């Protein structure tokens, strides 16, 4: 086993270290979601934390890590009697791979043995391994939704339930949940964001001295991991002792009514949904007081808890900026400051904590002090620097109209792509449409089909009792139909014919609406623009729809209309994406008035490019942006060449838009 990087050797990132340590003190806080750009030591910090957690006592031989002092009465390896014994082992850190299956996460039931022998043969999954330890999910935003739902449900209930065709197993699953993600690769749904107790935004330091120290320590660690860790043993030991002291103090920390009122008022002021934020803030503030060695929660604890617990709960859609208005936070706390009924305890001779003991050491010795979380440095598309110099005749970017709820656009046919919410597909979850012989391990039994396959052979197999004699050849698995996510590639006309201010404002609002719809349906998105003499891939296909929104917001307009160049660029992008992910079907959304004025024979060349896309089977929708009393119908002609559907901007809100692309391959 490799030597982990010492937690106390991590440079900077006080907010990240504090959030992790608060969960080590009080796992009831609910875990941490760490958001940040790649290469910011997110994974290093999480792995380093596990070495600081106190060891746990377990029942010898129990695969589910039962506590001998309070064993789980429903443990599949139980029941464990008082003479079961005990052994100590380090708290585990279990990593959930992005490509893990449902059985790998929750465990697998042997359906064949359950049917043939009546035995609950259960192989524990990662949730059982993580019980009483840390479950670390790197790139949690790339996990399939149903896996995220399962692990967050287990984290909330402290138990995992596995059920297959009436055969069920339950076991305890209490763990510290830590997820990391790069927002540029896509966001989590707001409902899932809410299930993480705290969130932290991290970014690489812009301070030269701090960056130098990061590199120096990393090179020293890579050269001699054991020797580097040994040099930090004293700091690591002190931090472990401080965690243990805070855990011991935690049950006696007083959370007064005045503090509770501040917490409730703060959550109400920032309009967070539900009550989970209030509970998490109360737990985090209590853990902050315990970490500081105090017996009472203070206003400062509440403020810091709000900065960690509320930013991700305020996001209603991916276009909302993260973070809190700190002036508003301070005003809310001040307005709701009040005295508790009970007098404050004697602060002690030093005035810093109960019994005059002062707060445990921090700061200079390498362990993190309680400092207000830093506001995240600006990152992502808006921090990449200024755009290139504008072309001649270019008009300033026009702000988008308010997005609206767009109707569903779907790809025809039945796909087999990544789980999502747009087009019909064969998936592991959804309604059952048939049965087949299993390929590999059976996980989704089709009971009726299995019984039907076994019934004719019962006499030959010597059946003598009420039960069926089941053999492996009889087993059938369910074929299910659900929804998949697609690649939605936007091709946006930014030429002079589209540059009228109100028209471009409406166009941007429509594309933003479709981007929001793509976020909700778990699609990948890409953005191509065309204007002047060429087309540009403004956003390569990604799961980050807010990156697409940022690029769209800065989109300049003006010049001629190289429609053919835009269509050919879309063809090239889709060809490359098919090589990268052949199962993800594309949907091309062309936003234009249909005019073609750039290049040689622009109309004929655009028609040939459109037919090239149609020949490749690309599902297309043309959003007709033509306006005015006299209309040429050019967008409709383009849709016919693409063998797709045409829809006006107004019709994106219509009730029947969902049916527009059911059969886009139908000949014009």
GUPAGU-459518 format. One line per 2 residues: number of its first residue (from 1); their letters; for each residue x, y, z of C-alpha. Coordinates in steps of 0.2 Angstrom, whole numbers, plus 2048, in hexadecimal, padded with zeros to 3 digits. Example, Ala and Ser with C-alpha at 12.3 -4.5 7.8 and 13.67 -1.06 7.14 Angstrom:
// residues 2
1	AS	83E:7EA:827  844:7FB:824
// end
This chain:
// residues 668
1	XX	800:800:800  807:811:7FB
3	XX	80B:81E:808  7FD:82C:808
5	XX	802:83E:806  801:846:818
7	XX	7F2:851:81B  7FC:85E:825
9	XX	808:85F:816  7FB:866:80A
11	XX	7FE:878:806  7F0:885:807
13	XX	7DE:880:803  7D9:884:815
15	XX	7C6:883:811  7C8:871:809
17	XX	7D2:86B:818  7C6:872:824
19	XX	7B7:86B:81C  7BF:859:81C
21	XX	7C4:85B:82E  7B3:860:834
23	XX	7AC:850:82C  7B9:846:835
25	XX	7B4:84E:845  7A1:84C:841
27	XX	79D:840:833  78A:845:836
29	XX	78F:856:82C  78B:84B:81D
31	XX	79B:84B:813  7A4:857:807
33	XX	7A3:85B:7F4  7B3:862:7EE
35	XX	7B2:86C:7DE  7C1:873:7D4
37	XX	7CB:873:7C5  7D7:864:7C1
39	XX	7E7:863:7CA  7E2:86B:7DA
41	XX	7E6:85D:7E6  7D4:858:7EA
43	XX	7D7:846:7EA  7E8:848:7F3
45	XX	7DF:851:802  7D1:844:803
47	XX	7DD:835:803  7E8:83E:810
49	XX	7D9:840:81B  7D5:82D:81D
51	XX	7E6:82B:826  7E1:837:834
53	XX	7D1:82E:838  7D1:824:848
55	XX	7D1:811:847  7C1:807:848
57	XX	7BD:7F7:852  7B4:7EA:848
59	XX	7AD:7D9:84A  7BA:7CC:844
61	XX	7B5:7C5:833  7A6:7D0:830
63	XX	7A6:7D6:81E  79B:7E5:823
65	XX	7A7:7ED:830  79A:7EB:83F
67	XX	79F:7F4:84F  7A0:7E7:85D
69	XX	79A:7F3:869  78A:7F6:85F
71	XX	789:7E9:851  77C:7EB:843
73	XX	76D:7DF:848  769:7DD:835
75	XX	77B:7DA:830  77B:7CC:822
77	XX	78A:7C4:82B  782:7C5:83C
79	XX	77A:7C4:848  78A:7C8:852
81	XX	789:7C3:864  792:7CB:873
83	XX	7A0:7BE:872  7A4:7C2:860
85	XX	7B4:7CB:865  7BC:7DB:85E
87	XX	7CB:7E0:853  7D1:7F1:84E
89	XX	7D5:7F7:83D  7D8:808:834
91	XX	7C9:811:82E  7C7:80D:81B
93	XX	7C7:819:80D  7BE:811:7FE
95	XX	7BE:818:7ED  7AF:817:7E1
97	XX	7B5:816:7CF  7AB:820:7C2
99	XX	7A7:810:7B8  7A1:806:7C7
101	XX	791:7FB:7C5  783:7FB:7D0
103	XX	787:7EA:7D7  799:7F0:7DB
105	XX	792:7FF:7E5  784:7F7:7EF
107	XX	789:7E4:7EE  783:7D5:7E4
109	XX	776:7C8:7E7  778:7B7:7E0
111	XX	766:7B6:7D8  769:7A4:7D2
113	XX	76D:79D:7E4  75F:7A7:7EB
115	XX	753:79F:7DF  75A:78E:7DF
117	XX	760:78C:7F1  756:799:7FA
119	XX	767:7A1:801  76B:7B3:802
121	XX	77C:7B3:7FA  782:7C5:7FB
123	XX	793:7CC:7F6  796:7DD:7FE
125	XX	799:7EC:7F4  7A3:7FC:7F7
127	XX	795:803:802  799:7F5:80E
129	XX	7AB:7F7:80D  7AA:80A:811
131	XX	79F:808:821  7A7:812:82F
133	XX	7B4:819:823  7B5:824:814
135	XX	7AD:822:803  7B6:82C:7F6
137	XX	7AE:830:7E5  7BA:838:7D9
139	XX	7B1:841:7CB  7A0:83E:7D3
141	XX	797:849:7C6  79C:83C:7B9
143	XX	793:82E:7C2  783:827:7BB
145	XX	774:82F:7C4  76D:81F:7CB
147	XX	77E:81B:7D4  77F:82D:7DB
149	XX	76D:82A:7E2  772:81A:7EA
151	XX	781:820:7F3  779:830:7F9
153	XX	76A:826:7FF  776:81B:809
155	XX	77F:82A:810  76F:832:815
157	XX	767:822:81D  777:81A:824
159	XX	772:809:81B  772:801:80A
161	XX	764:7F7:803  766:7EA:7F5
163	XX	757:7E2:7EE  755:7D6:7DF
165	XX	744:7CF:7DB  73E:7CE:7ED
167	XX	74F:7C8:7F4  756:7D6:7FF
169	XX	765:7DA:80A  768:7E9:815
171	XX	778:7EE:81E  77E:7FD:827
173	XX	788:809:81C  78E:819:826
175	XX	79C:822:81E  7A4:833:81B
177	XX	7A0:837:809  7AC:841:7FF
179	XX	7AA:845:7ED  7B5:84F:7E1
181	XX	7B0:857:7D0  7B6:862:7C3
183	XX	7A8:86E:7BF  7AE:870:7AD
185	XX	7A9:85D:7AA  797:860:7B0
187	XX	78D:864:7BF  783:85A:7CB
189	XX	770:85C:7CC  76B:868:7DA
191	XX	762:85A:7E3  772:850:7E4
193	XX	77C:85F:7E8  771:861:7F7
195	XX	775:850:7FE  788:855:801
197	XX	789:85E:812  797:86A:80D
199	XX	79F:870:7FD  7B0:878:7FA
201	XX	7B6:881:7EA  7C9:87F:7E7
203	XX	7D5:887:7DB  7E7:887:7D9
205	XX	7F0:895:7E2  7F5:8A4:7D9
207	XX	803:8A8:7E6  814:8A4:7DF
209	XX	81C:89F:7F0  80D:893:7F4
211	XX	80F:88B:7E3  821:888:7E5
213	XX	81E:880:7F6  811:874:7EF
215	XX	81E:86F:7E1  82C:86D:7EE
217	XX	822:862:7FA  81B:857:7EC
219	XX	82C:854:7E4  832:84F:7F6
221	XX	824:843:7F8  826:83B:7E7
223	XX	838:838:7EA  836:830:7FB
225	XX	824:82E:801  828:825:811
227	XX	835:831:816  82A:840:812
229	XX	81C:839:81C  828:835:82B
231	XX	82D:848:82B  81B:84D:82E
233	XX	817:83F:83B  816:84C:849
235	XX	80A:857:841  7FF:849:83B
237	XX	7FF:842:84D  7FA:853:854
239	XX	7EC:854:848  7E5:843:84C
241	XX	7E5:847:85E  7DC:857:85A
243	XX	7CF:84E:850  7CC:842:85F
245	XX	7CB:850:86B  7BE:859:860
247	XX	7B4:849:85F  7B4:846:871
249	XX	7AE:858:874  7A1:858:866
251	XX	792:851:871  794:85E:87E
253	XX	795:86D:872  786:879:875
255	XX	77B:87F:866  770:88C:86E
257	XX	75F:892:868  767:8A3:862
259	XX	773:89A:857  765:88F:850
261	XX	75B:89E:84C  76A:8A6:842
263	XX	76C:895:838  75A:895:834
265	XX	759:8A7:82F  769:8A5:824
267	XX	761:896:81B  751:8A0:818
269	XX	75A:8AF:812  763:8A6:805
271	XX	754:89C:800  75B:88B:801
273	XX	74F:87D:7FE  749:871:80C
275	XX	751:86F:81D  761:865:81A
277	XX	76B:875:819  765:87B:82A
279	XX	76A:86A:832  77B:869:829
281	XX	77F:87B:82E  77B:876:840
283	XX	786:867:840  794:870:837
285	XX	793:87F:843  794:872:852
287	XX	7A3:869:84A  7AC:87A:848
289	XX	7AA:87E:85A  7B0:86D:85F
291	XX	7BF:86F:853  7C3:87F:85C
293	XX	7C2:877:86D  7B3:882:872
295	XX	7A3:87C:87B  797:889:872
297	XX	793:88D:860  797:89F:85C
299	XX	792:8AB:84E  7A2:8A8:845
301	XX	79E:895:845  78E:898:83D
303	XX	795:8A3:830  7A2:897:82B
305	XX	796:889:82A  78B:893:81F
307	XX	79A:896:813  79C:883:812
309	XX	78B:87D:812  780:889:808
311	XX	789:88E:7F7  785:87D:7EE
313	XX	773:87E:7F5  76F:88F:7ED
315	XX	772:889:7DB  761:887:7D2
317	XX	769:883:7C1  77B:881:7BA
319	XX	77B:894:7B5  77A:89A:7C6
321	XX	78A:8A0:7CD  790:897:7DD
323	XX	795:89F:7ED  78C:8AA:7FA
325	XX	78A:8BD:7FB  794:8BF:80B
327	XX	78D:8D1:80F  77C:8C9:80F
329	XX	782:8BB:81A  789:8C7:827
331	XX	77A:8D2:827  76F:8C3:82A
333	XX	779:8BC:838  77A:8CD:840
335	XX	767:8D0:83F  764:8BF:847
337	XX	771:8C0:854  768:8BD:865
339	XX	76C:8B7:877  769:8A6:87C
341	XX	75E:8A2:88C  76D:89A:895
343	XX	77C:8A4:89A  78D:8A1:891
345	XX	798:895:899  7A8:89B:8A2
347	XX	7B4:89D:894  7C3:899:8A0
349	XX	7D2:8A3:8A4  7D8:8A4:892
351	XX	7C7:8A8:88B  7C9:89D:87C
353	XX	7C0:88D:881  7B9:883:88F
355	XX	7C3:880:89F  7D0:88D:898
357	XX	7D8:881:88D  7D8:88C:87E
359	XX	7D6:885:86D  7E1:877:866
361	XX	7F0:87D:85D  7EE:881:84A
363	XX	7F5:88B:83D  808:88C:83F
365	XX	80A:87A:842  803:875:832
367	XX	7F2:870:837  7E3:87B:831
369	XX	7DC:889:83B  7CA:88D:83A
371	XX	7CB:89A:82D  7BC:8A0:823
373	XX	7BB:897:812  7C3:8A1:804
375	XX	7B8:8A6:7F6  7BD:89B:7E7
377	XX	7C8:8A3:7DA  7BF:8A6:7CA
379	XX	7C1:897:7BE  7BA:88F:7AF
381	XX	7B6:897:79E  7B3:8A9:7A5
383	XX	7C5:8A9:7AD  7CE:8A3:79D
385	XX	7D2:8B5:797  7CB:8C1:78B
387	XX	7C5:8BB:77A  7CE:8BD:76A
389	XX	7CE:8CE:762  7BD:8D1:759
391	XX	7BB:8D0:747  7B7:8DF:73C
393	XX	7A4:8E3:73D  7A2:8D8:74D
395	XX	795:8DE:759  796:8DD:76B
397	XX	78F:8CE:774  77C:8CF:778
399	XX	776:8C8:789  76A:8BA:788
401	XX	757:8BA:78B  751:8B1:79B
403	XX	751:89E:798  741:895:798
405	XX	73C:883:79A  740:87B:789
407	XX	736:86C:783  73F:85B:780
409	XX	748:858:770  74D:846:76E
411	XX	757:83A:762  74C:82D:759
413	XX	74E:81B:75B  755:811:76A
415	XX	766:814:770  772:80C:77C
417	XX	77C:81B:783  780:822:794
419	XX	771:823:7A0  768:834:79F
421	XX	757:83B:79C  755:840:789
423	XX	753:832:77D  74D:820:77E
425	XX	75A:813:781  75E:802:788
427	XX	764:805:79A  767:7FC:7AA
429	XX	758:805:7B2  747:809:7AB
431	XX	737:7FF:7A6  739:7ED:7A2
433	XX	736:7E9:78F  73B:7D7:78E
435	XX	747:7CA:793  757:7C1:78D
437	XX	764:7B5:793  771:7BE:79E
439	XX	782:7C4:798  78E:7C2:7A6
441	XX	788:7C4:7B8  775:7C5:7BA
443	XX	76F:7D4:7C3  75E:7D8:7BC
445	XX	754:7C8:7BD  744:7C7:7B3
447	XX	73A:7BB:7BE  72C:7B7:7B3
449	XX	737:7B2:7A4  742:7A8:7B0
451	XX	733:79E:7B6  72D:79C:7A5
453	XX	73D:795:79F  73F:789:7AE
455	XX	72D:782:7AE  72D:776:7A0
457	XX	73C:76D:7A7  736:769:7B9
459	XX	731:757:7B7  741:753:7AE
461	XX	74B:75B:7BC  742:750:7C9
463	XX	738:75E:7D2  730:757:7E1
465	XX	72C:767:7EC  723:777:7EA
467	XX	732:781:7E4  738:782:7D2
469	XX	749:779:7CE  752:788:7C6
471	XX	762:786:7BC  76E:793:7B4
473	XX	767:791:7A3  756:796:7A9
475	XX	75B:7A7:7AF  755:7B6:7A5
477	XX	75A:7C8:7A8  74E:7D7:7A5
479	XX	750:7E2:796  74C:7F3:79B
481	XX	749:803:792  74D:814:799
483	XX	755:825:793  766:829:78E
485	XX	770:839:78D  775:840:77C
487	XX	782:84B:775  779:85B:771
489	XX	784:865:765  77E:877:762
491	XX	782:880:752  77E:892:754
493	XX	77E:89F:746  787:8AF:74C
495	XX	787:8B8:73C  781:8C9:738
497	XX	770:8C3:733  76D:8BD:744
499	XX	775:8CC:74D  765:8D7:74F
501	XX	766:8DA:762  755:8D3:767
503	XX	756:8C4:75B  767:8BF:762
505	XX	761:8C2:774  753:8B6:771
507	XX	75E:8A9:768  76A:8A9:777
509	XX	75C:8A7:783  755:898:779
511	XX	767:890:778  769:892:78B
513	XX	758:88A:78E  75D:87B:783
515	XX	76E:87B:78D  764:87A:79D
517	XX	759:86C:796  769:863:791
519	XX	770:865:7A3  760:85D:7AB
521	XX	760:84F:79E  773:84B:7A2
523	XX	779:84E:790  78A:853:78A
525	XX	78A:864:780  795:86C:773
527	XX	794:87D:76B  799:883:759
529	XX	796:894:753  798:89B:741
531	XX	79A:8AC:73B  7A5:8B6:72F
533	XX	7B0:8AA:725  7B0:89A:730
535	XX	7A9:890:73E  7B0:88E:74F
537	XX	7AF:880:75C  7AB:88C:76B
539	XX	7A9:87D:777  7AF:86B:774
541	XX	7A2:85E:77A  7A1:85E:78D
543	XX	796:85A:79B  797:86C:7A1
545	XX	788:876:79B  78D:885:7A5
547	XX	79D:886:79B  792:887:78B
549	XX	787:894:793  797:89F:797
551	XX	79D:89D:785  78C:8A1:77E
553	XX	78A:8B1:789  79B:8B8:781
555	XX	796:8B3:76F  799:8C2:763
557	XX	78F:8C4:753  791:8CC:742
559	XX	798:8C8:731  793:8BC:723
561	XX	78A:8AB:726  796:89C:722
563	XX	788:88F:725  791:881:71B
565	XX	7A1:884:726  796:882:736
567	XX	78E:872:730  79E:86A:72A
569	XX	7A6:86E:73B  797:866:744
571	XX	79A:856:739  7AD:856:73E
573	XX	7A9:858:750  79C:84A:750
575	XX	7A7:83E:747  7B5:840:754
577	XX	7A8:83E:762  7A2:82E:75A
579	XX	7B3:827:75C  7B5:82C:76E
581	XX	7A3:826:773  79A:81C:766
583	XX	78B:819:772  787:82B:775
585	XX	77B:830:767  77C:843:761
587	XX	76E:850:75F  773:85F:754
589	XX	76A:86F:758  76C:87C:74A
591	XX	767:88D:74F  766:898:740
593	XX	75B:8A2:734  761:897:726
595	XX	76A:8A4:71C  77B:89F:714
597	XX	786:8AD:70D  798:8A7:711
599	XX	7A4:89E:705  7A2:898:6F3
601	XX	790:893:6EE  78B:894:700
603	XX	779:88E:6FE  77E:87E:6F4
605	XX	78D:87B:6FF  782:87C:70F
607	XX	776:870:707  783:863:704
609	XX	78A:865:715  779:862:71C
611	XX	776:852:712  787:84C:718
613	XX	781:84D:72A  771:845:726
615	XX	779:836:71D  783:833:72D
617	XX	772:831:737  774:841:741
619	XX	764:846:74A  761:858:747
621	XX	756:866:74C  756:877:744
623	XX	751:886:74F  74A:893:742
625	XX	74F:8A4:748  747:8AD:739
627	XX	73C:8BB:73E  731:8C9:736
629	XX	722:8CA:72A  72B:8C3:71B
631	XX	734:8B2:71E  73E:8A8:711
633	XX	73D:897:71A  74F:893:718
635	XX	751:88B:729  743:87F:724
637	XX	74C:87A:714  75C:877:71E
639	XX	752:86C:72A  74C:862:71B
641	XX	75E:860:714  763:85A:726
643	XX	754:84E:726  750:856:737
645	XX	742:861:73E  740:874:73E
647	XX	739:87D:74D  737:890:750
649	XX	73D:899:75F  72C:89A:765
651	XX	728:888:762  736:883:76F
653	XX	729:886:77C  71B:87D:773
655	XX	713:86D:77A  716:863:76B
657	XX	729:866:769  72D:855:771
659	XX	727:84D:761  730:857:755
661	XX	73F:84B:753  737:83A:755
663	XX	73C:836:743  749:842:73D
665	XX	74F:835:730  73E:836:727
667	XX	741:83D:715  73C:84F:711
// end
